[in-house]
């Protein structure tokens, strides 16, 4: 039978009318009613069963003609959480936080998930978020849909995508500032979260540098946090974007701490990328100090896969006289030169070194490299 009553349905439970998902489906010129079984249709279950990667069972033939395609197109977008309905509760407490609308938002999410079969923010995985984002056609999220609960939903895969969409689709800088304001006080946790760190990066790249100063300030509050962030697989990205987008004065507290540990960071898997960003976008004084650090530690950096990238960055972005010093420090030690050439990322560094060296020093370096090649 092709009647909607024969479709699998969730148990009808009491929930707010605005928490349901409208699944009206136009089929063959008709419309499946948005009530009863069709209203309570477990869309998430059907989407998984109708996924093109999975062979459909014989049960699919009993669906109305074209219903499967309509479900894939209409049931994929996530429900719109009407945060504006809780605006009357958004009165800041004495601590300055709006906890009541967040609790109301969480209850709405729970009720909607239970009644419609759609996932809550905490239940959806990274792969499901990617799939839902592609199926929904990248629909833009309104700023009002996320205000009041930015930090809570930022901790989950689907939530972070909606906040990023809202930042990109914001009509003005003021709307982006309203979103970023809810992240204040949470930067140290967000930058290490596999989901929330992307929102911090999006804030840095879409907002004016002066409006993301709070991110740099919260990271620089504790010296140990700065070094930990530079070595963290997620937080290091936030630090790199700050170094790239903000002025040297804005990130001075961060770079001052990083410079103390630059020799250790240069050989770290993630910290080496932070050092490279400082060499490229740092102030003149910072680049000079880093170049001298590289010059002193060429014996350690050149054989190292990460350290060799830092050597290349110094040869590319430092001042002319500092580049010459680093190049000479490497070229005057034939063993170090050969180690740099044999390093995982040493080929690019050797090319930059030969571009910097001139005259007899360049010829000696080329001869040493040829000797090593002939031995191999």
N, C-alpha and C positions, 0 to 999 in steps of 0.2 A: 504494500500500500504506500502511496505517496503523501498520505495525510501527515501534517505536522505533529499530530498526536503520537505517531509512531516513532518520532525522533527521540533519542535518549534525553532524559530531562533530570535536572537536579531536584531534590525535594524542595517544595515551596516553603520557604521560611519567611518570617516577617522581617522586613528591612525597609528603610526609607525609600520612597519611590524614586528619588533622585539618585539613589545609589545603584540603580539597575542600569544595564546597558541595552540600548535600543537595537534590536537585531532584526528589524524589518527587512525582508528580502524580496526583491522583485523577481518573480519567476514566471516565464511564459506569459507576460502581460498581467499576471496577478500578483498579489502581495500576501506573504505569509503574515498572519496576525501577530502583533507585538504583545501578546498576552499568553497566559497559560504556559504550555510547554515551550513555545518559541521564546517567550520572555525569559524563562528560567534555563534556557539552553546552555549547557556547560561548554562555552566557546573554546576554552583552553584545551579541553579533552578532544573536541572535534578537530581543532587545528592540528594537534599532534597526529591524530589518526589520518587526516587528509594531507599531511605533509608529502610533497612529491618524492621525497627521498625514501619513503616507506611504501611498500606495495599495499594497495587498498584491498580490504577484504570484500567478501560477497555482500556484506551489509550495505556497502556504499550504493548499490544499485537501487535501494529503496528510498534514497533521498530524492526529492523533487528534481526535475531536470534543471541543471545549472546551479543547484543550491550549493554544491561543493565550492565552485568558483566564487559564488557570492559570499560565502562564509569566509573564504580566504581573504577577500577584499574588504569585508565590512567588520569582521570580528577581531581582526588583528590590532587596530588602534586601541590603546589603553583608555580606560574611562577617564573622563575629565573630573578631577577632584575640585569641587567648587569651594576654593578657599575663601572667596569673597563672602560666602554665607556665614563664615565665622568671624567676620570683621568686628562684630559687636563684642566679641570676647577678647579682642586683641588689645587689651589694656595692659601696658607693661606693669609688672610687679615692682616692688621696691628694689629688687636686684637688677631690674632693667631687662628682664627676659619675658617673653610672651609664651608661657608654657601652656595656657589653656587652649588657644587655637591649635597648638600642635597636638594636644591630646584629642581634641575634637577631630582633627584631620586623620589621626591614627584610627579612631573609631570608625570614621567614614570609610577608610581603606579596608578595614577588617570586615565591615558589613558588606561592602561591595564585592570583596573577594569571595565571601561565603555564599552570597546570593547568586552571583553570576558565573562562578567557576573560574573567573579570571584571577591571576596571581596578585598577591600583595607585593609591595616593594621588596620585602625581605625574602620572598620565596623565589623570585625570578633569578635565573643565572645569567652569566655574561653572554653565553651563546643565545639564550632566549631573547635577551635585550637586543643583540645584534640582529636577530631574525625579525623581531617586531619592528625595529627601526627601519629595516629595509622594506618590509611589507607595507608599512604605513606610508611609504614614500617620503620620509624625512619631513613630516608635517611640523611646522614651527610651533613651539610651546609658548603660550602667552606668559608674560611676566607674572600676572596675577595668579596663575595656576600654581606657582611655586613659592610665592612670598608667604612667609610665616612658617615654613617648614623646610627651608633650604638645607639646613645642616642635617636634619634627620634623613631626608631622602638622598642626600649626597653620599651616604655610606653604602648605597646599593647600586647595582649595575644599571637598572632602568632609571632610577632617580637621578644619577649623575648625568645621564644623557639628556634628560628633560631640562635640568638646570643649565647645561651647556647650550641647548637649543634656545632657552630663554635669554641667555646672555648674548647669543649671536643675533637673535631676532628683536632685541630691545630697541625701542624707537629713539632713545636718547641716553646720554651718559648717566643721567639721574636714575634711570631704571636699573642700570647695571650697578650703580652704587648701592641701591636698595637691596639688591640680591647679595652683593659682597658683604654688606653690613652684617648679615646674619652669620657670616663665617668668623667674625671677630671673636677672639678668645679660643678658637678651635684650630688655629693654623698648625700647631705642633702635631696634632693628631691627624688632621686632614692631609697633610703633605706626605704622611706615611701610609695612608689608606690607598689600596689599589684602585678605588673608584673616585674618592674625593679629591685626590691630587690633580686629576684632570680639570676639575672646576677651578682650582687655584691657578693652573696654567692658563685656562681660558680667561680668567679675570685679568691676569697680567698681560695677555696678548690683545685683549679687546678694550681694556680701560686705559685711561690716561695714567701715566706713571705715578703722578702725585696721589691718585686715588687708591693705589695698591701699596702705599707706604706701610700700612698696618701689617702687611704680610712680612716685609723685610724687618720691621721692628719686633714682631713677635718671635721671629727666628733668631734675631740678634740678642734677645733678652738674656740668654744663657750661652756661654761660650761652648759648653759641651754639646749643646743642641746644634750649633752651627756645624761642628765637625761631624756629628752623627748624621745630619741632613745631607752633607756632601758625600757621605759614604753609603747612603741608603738608596736602594734601587729605584724607589719612587720619589723620595724627597729631593734627590739630586737634580731631578728634572725641574722642580720648582725653583731651586737655587740657580740653575742655568738660565732659566727664563728671566729671573730677576736681574742677573748680571747682563743679560742681553738687552733688556728693555729699559731698565732704570739707569739714572745717571750715577756716576761714581760716588757722588755725595750721598745719594739715597741708600746705597748698599755699603757705605764705608764701614759700618759696624760689622758686617759680614766678612768683607774682604780682609779686614784687619786680623780677624781670628784665623781665617783660612791661610793667610800668608805665614803664620807661625807653624802650621802643619803642612805647608806646601810640599816639602820633600817626601813626606809619607803619602800624601794624597796623590802625588804624581805617579805612584806605582800601584794605586788602588784601582780596581775594576771600574768603579763609578766615580770615585774622586778625581781620577785623571781627566774626565770630561769637564769637571768644574774648573780645574786648573787651566785647561785649554780655553775655556770661556773667559777667564780672567786675563789671559794673555792677549786675547783678541779684543775684548771690550773694556778692559780695565783702564784706569788712568795711566798717564805716562810714568808716574812714580811707581805704581804697582807693577807695570810691565817691566820696568828696569830692575826692581827687586826680584821678580820671578826669574828674569833672565840670568841674573847673577846666581840664583839658587840652582838653576840648570847647569850653569858653567861649573859650579863647585861639585856637582853630583853626576857628571857625565858617565863616570865609571859604573854607577848604579843604574842610571836611567837608560842608557843605550842598549844594554842586553835585554831589557825588560819590554814585553809586548806593550804594556800601557805607558811605561816611561818613554819609549821611543816616539809615541804620539805627542807627548809633551815637548820633547826635543824638536820635533817638526814644527809644532806651534810656535815655539820660541824663535826658530829660524825664519818663520814666515811673518810673525806679527810684531816682534820686538823692534826697537829703534835700530837704525843701520849699524851704529857702533856696537850695540849689544848683540846683534846678529853675528857680527864679525868675531866678537869674543867667543861666543858659543861655538861657532864653526871652527875656530882655531883650537879651542880646547879639545874638540873631538879629533881634528885632523892631526894634531901633534902627538897623538897616542895611537899608533897603528893598530894595536890590539882592540882598542875601544871602537875605532872606525870599522874594523871587520865585524865586531859584535853588533854594531848598529846595522850594518848591511845584512846580517844574518837574522836580525830580529823579525818578528812576525809583521810588524808595520814599518820596518826600517827602510824599505825601498823609497817611500815618499820622502822620508827624512833625508836620505842620501841625495835625492834630487834637489831638495832645498839647500843642502849644504854645499853642493857643487855650484849652485847659482850664487851663493854668497862668497865663496872663496875666489881668489883672483891670483893670476900670475903663477909663480913657482909653487905656492902652497896648493893650488888647485891641481897642478900637474903631479905633485907628490901624492896627493890623495887618490888621484885616478890610477897612478902606478901601483899603489898599495892595494887598491881594489882589484886590479887586474891580476896581481900576484895571488890574491886569495881565490879568485875565480879559477885560475889555472890549477891550483891545488885541488879544488873541488872536482 
